[in-house]
Amino acid sequence: MAKDILIITYKFPPMGGIGTRRWVKFAKYLDKLGYKVHILTVDYKYVDQANWSHDIGNNIAIHKFKSLFPMWFLSEAKNSVIKQFKRFCNFIFNKTFFYIDIAQYDSKNILKQAKKIIKENGITNIIATGHPVSVNYISTYLKIDNPHLNLIQDFRDNWNDLSNYHYPGGLSFFYQKEKSVYKEFISIYYSDSIINVSDDLTIMVKNRYKSIADKFVTINNGYDPDDFSEVDNENNKNFDIVYTGSLYNQRIEAVNLILDALIELNDKFINENLKIILYTNFDIDKLNSKYKYLLNRNIFINSFVSPQEVSRIISASTYCLSINSEFASYAFGTKVFDYMALNKKIIHISNGGSLYNLLEDKGQFVMTYNIEKIKKTLLDLKNDYLSKDSDNNVDFKEYSIESLTKELEKLFR
């Protein structure tokens, strides 16, 4: 088996955002296993504040392609006015020229560079990862032109199940939906393996492509033990719940429901001691007025912090909150793996799903979008806290990226 591999990904450091994390981590551990990793990524001239550049070893070769999408609109905004302007422009782009995604016109640049890298390094194993999903589609033509290649598609989220590919809805015209469905089909049909990030997503796509269901596998996002090697896992004495992540896609409804449960319970100990501390993108001014008196008493809303600071915050917490939005129980958020890495007690809210089932089996605190269930969980948390049992003796080692990389390696040939 050739030890050189090619990973084609649009998003990679120094671009920031959680979308860049997955494959910089796998590249790091593939490098440790002795592979020569080649990354083909977009030529991004900016350096975003929160990125994983420190994980890129000297032995990882970075190759760049030019994108027709203007990179400035992907870079971090310096102030709220520019941020709103970029958001508006990206919305217009999405509804007009870039209705599939930001990479849909980059086929020539990606294929030209990829074929050159493959030829010069004798590469057999290729991993193509979205988002943007056009990277998956474009990379398929490497396999079509050279059937001996081993093409592994990493879908993360299921393509046409996403709301922005629904018609009517996310897409404006039926021909756009037809093109999106066609591109997904071609990407799957010509690939050797398709990776999803949760069992729920794998089951969904297997049901759509029953005749080739054996192509689909689950490889979660996982945690990197190195990220926590210098973090002291503190035994916090406070009755606090920490959440670090986005509250977009209706996740704020979970927070609202927890606050409703807290109000209805009106438990003296919980009222006086519970602190729900959020590090998120939620605008504090948009907090429902009925919760305002709880602000800075039971709920504390802070802006995002760096990945290094997140590790320290999680370490110092007693309980950590994981949220799947009410209609996205299939999600398997990356932040929960950080909680696993530090062996923190996890509170998860979701209407079922594989993550819900996993955490329930591991003895963690799970609840649905039902206020009575949430009230019961708050009382369970109170009793757990008062028991002074701070240990969470659960083994999550199978979710370390080191272990998951060995699962990925099984797909190579």
Residue pairs with C-beta under 8 A, 6 or more apart in sequence:
1 124
1 125
1 412
1 413
2 122
2 123
2 124
2 125
3 34
3 35
3 36
4 35
4 36
4 38
4 121
4 122
4 123
5 30
5 35
5 36
5 37
5 38
5 123
5 125
5 126
5 127
5 412
6 38
6 40
6 114
6 117
6 118
6 121
6 123
6 125
6 126
6 127
7 23
7 26
7 27
7 37
7 38
7 39
7 40
7 126
7 127
7 129
8 40
8 41
8 110
8 114
8 126
8 127
8 128
8 129
8 135
8 139
9 23
9 39
9 40
9 41
9 128
9 129
9 135
10 41
10 42
10 67
10 102
10 103
10 130
10 131
10 132
10 135
11 17
11 19
11 20
11 41
11 42
11 131
12 20
12 23
12 24
12 39
12 41
12 42
12 44
12 62
13 20
13 24
13 51
13 52
13 53
13 55
13 56
14 44
14 46
14 47
14 48
14 51
14 53
15 42
15 44
15 46
15 48
15 51
15 74
16 48
16 49
16 50
16 51
16 76
17 48
17 50
18 334
19 131
20 51
20 52
21 52
21 221
21 334
22 129
22 154
22 156
22 197
22 221
22 334
23 39
23 127
23 129
23 154
24 52
24 55
24 56
25 52
25 55
25 222
25 224
25 401
26 401
26 404
26 405
26 408
27 37
27 39
27 55
27 56
27 60
28 55
28 56
28 57
28 60
28 224
28 401
29 401
29 402
29 405
30 37
30 405
30 408
30 409
31 37
31 57
31 59
31 60
32 402
33 405
33 406
33 409
36 59
36 61
36 121
37 59
37 60
37 61
38 60
38 61
38 63
38 117
38 121
38 123
39 60
39 61
39 62
39 63
40 63
40 64
40 65
40 110
40 113
40 114
40 117
41 62
41 63
41 64
41 65
42 64
42 65
42 66
42 67
42 71
42 103
42 106
43 64
43 65
43 66
43 67
43 71
44 71
44 74
44 75
45 71
46 71
46 72
46 74
46 75
46 76
47 53
48 75
48 76
49 76
49 306
50 304
50 306
50 307
52 307
55 224
56 62
63 113
63 117
64 113
65 106
65 109
65 110
65 112
65 113
66 106
66 109
67 102
67 103
67 106
67 109
68 105
68 106
69 93
69 98
69 102
69 103
69 105
69 106
73 86
73 89
73 90
73 93
74 102
77 83
77 85
77 86
93 102
94 164
95 172
98 104
98 105
99 171
99 172
99 176
100 132
100 133
100 134
100 176
100 179
100 180
100 183
101 130
101 131
101 132
101 133
101 134
102 132
102 134
103 110
103 132
103 134
103 135
103 138
104 132
104 134
106 134
106 138
107 134
107 138
107 141
110 135
110 138
110 139
111 138
111 141
111 142
114 126
114 139
114 142
115 142
115 145
117 123
118 126
118 142
118 146
118 149
123 149
124 148
124 149
124 150
124 413
125 149
125 150
125 152
125 412
125 413
126 139
126 142
126 143
126 149
126 150
126 151
126 152
127 152
127 153
127 154
128 135
128 136
128 138
128 139
128 140
128 151
128 152
128 153
128 154
129 135
129 136
129 153
129 154
129 156
130 136
130 154
130 155
130 156
130 157
130 159
131 156
131 157
133 155
133 159
133 183
133 184
133 187
134 183
136 153
136 154
136 155
136 159
136 187
137 183
137 184
137 186
137 187
139 151
139 153
139 187
140 151
140 153
140 186
140 187
140 190
140 191
142 149
142 151
143 149
143 151
143 190
143 191
143 192
144 190
150 192
150 411
150 412
150 413
151 190
151 191
151 192
151 193
152 191
152 192
152 193
152 194
152 195
152 411
153 187
153 188
153 191
153 193
153 194
153 195
154 194
154 195
155 194
155 195
155 196
155 201
155 205
156 196
156 197
157 197
157 201
158 196
158 201
158 204
158 205
159 165
159 180
159 184
159 187
160 180
160 181
160 184
161 204
162 170
163 169
163 170
164 170
164 171
165 171
165 177
165 180
166 177
167 173
167 174
167 176
167 177
171 177
171 180
188 194
188 205
188 209
188 212
188 215
189 212
191 215
192 215
192 411
193 215
193 216
193 217
193 411
194 205
194 215
194 216
194 217
195 217
195 218
195 219
195 408
195 411
196 202
196 205
196 216
196 217
196 218
196 219
197 218
197 219
197 220
197 221
197 332
198 218
198 220
198 330
198 331
198 332
198 353
198 354
198 355
199 218
199 354
200 329
200 330
200 332
200 353
200 354
201 218
201 330
201 332
202 216
202 217
202 218
204 330
205 216
206 213
206 216
209 215
209 216
217 407
217 411
219 404
219 407
219 408
220 332
220 337
220 399
220 404
221 332
221 334
221 337
222 337
222 399
222 400
222 401
222 403
222 404
223 337
223 338
223 340
223 341
223 396
223 399
223 400
223 401
224 341
224 400
224 401
224 402
225 341
225 400
225 402
227 307
227 311
227 338
227 341
228 311
228 315
228 338
228 341
228 342
231 311
231 312
231 315
231 342
232 315
233 315
233 342
233 343
234 315
234 316
235 390
236 316
236 317
236 318
236 390
237 318
238 273
238 275
238 318
239 270
239 273
239 274
239 275
239 318
239 381
239 382
239 385
240 274
240 275
240 276
240 277
240 317
240 318
240 319
241 274
241 275
241 276
241 277
241 317
241 318
241 319
241 320
241 321
241 347
241 381
242 277
242 278
242 279
242 313
242 314
242 317
242 319
242 320
242 321
243 255
243 276
243 277
243 278
243 279
243 280
243 320
243 321
243 322
243 323
244 278
244 279
244 280
244 304
244 305
244 310
244 313
244 314
244 335
244 338
245 251
245 279
245 280
245 323
245 333
245 335
246 280
246 281
247 255
247 278
247 280
247 281
247 282
247 323
248 281
249 325
249 328
250 325
250 326
250 327
251 323
251 324
251 325
252 282
253 325
253 326
253 369
254 323
254 325
254 326
254 349
254 369
255 276
255 278
255 299
255 323
256 288
256 291
257 349
257 369
257 371
257 374
258 276
258 349
258 374
258 378
259 276
259 291
259 294
259 298
259 299
260 371
260 374
261 371
261 374
261 375
261 378
262 270
262 271
262 274
262 294
262 298
262 378
263 294
264 371
264 375
265 375
265 378
265 379
267 378
267 379
267 382
269 382
269 386
270 378
270 382
271 298
274 298
274 378
274 381
274 382
275 298
275 299
275 300
276 298
276 299
276 300
276 321
277 299
277 300
277 302
277 313
277 317
278 299
278 300
278 301
278 302
279 302
279 303
279 304
279 305
279 310
279 313
280 301
280 302
280 303
280 304
281 303
281 304
282 301
284 295
284 301
287 295
287 301
291 299
295 301
305 313
310 338
311 338
311 342
314 320
314 338
314 339
314 342
314 344
315 342
317 344
318 345
318 385
318 390
319 344
319 345
319 346
319 347
319 365
319 381
320 336
320 339
320 344
320 345
320 346
320 347
321 346
321 347
321 348
321 349
322 333
322 335
322 336
322 339
322 346
322 347
322 348
322 349
322 350
322 355
322 359
323 333
323 348
323 349
323 350
324 330
324 331
324 333
324 348
324 349
324 350
324 351
324 353
324 355
324 356
325 331
326 351
326 369
327 351
329 350
329 351
329 352
329 353
329 356
330 353
330 354
331 350
331 353
331 355
332 353
332 354
332 355
333 355
336 346
336 348
336 355
336 359
337 399
339 346
340 346
340 396
340 399
341 396
341 400
343 392
343 393
343 394
343 396
344 392
345 364
345 365
345 384
345 392
346 359
346 364
346 365
347 364
347 365
347 366
347 367
347 377
347 381
348 355
348 356
348 359
348 364
348 365
348 366
348 367
349 366
349 367
349 368
349 369
349 374
350 356
350 366
350 368
351 368
351 369
352 368
356 366
359 365
359 366
360 366
362 394
362 396
363 394
364 394
365 377
365 380
365 381
365 384
366 377
367 373
367 374
367 376
367 377
397 403
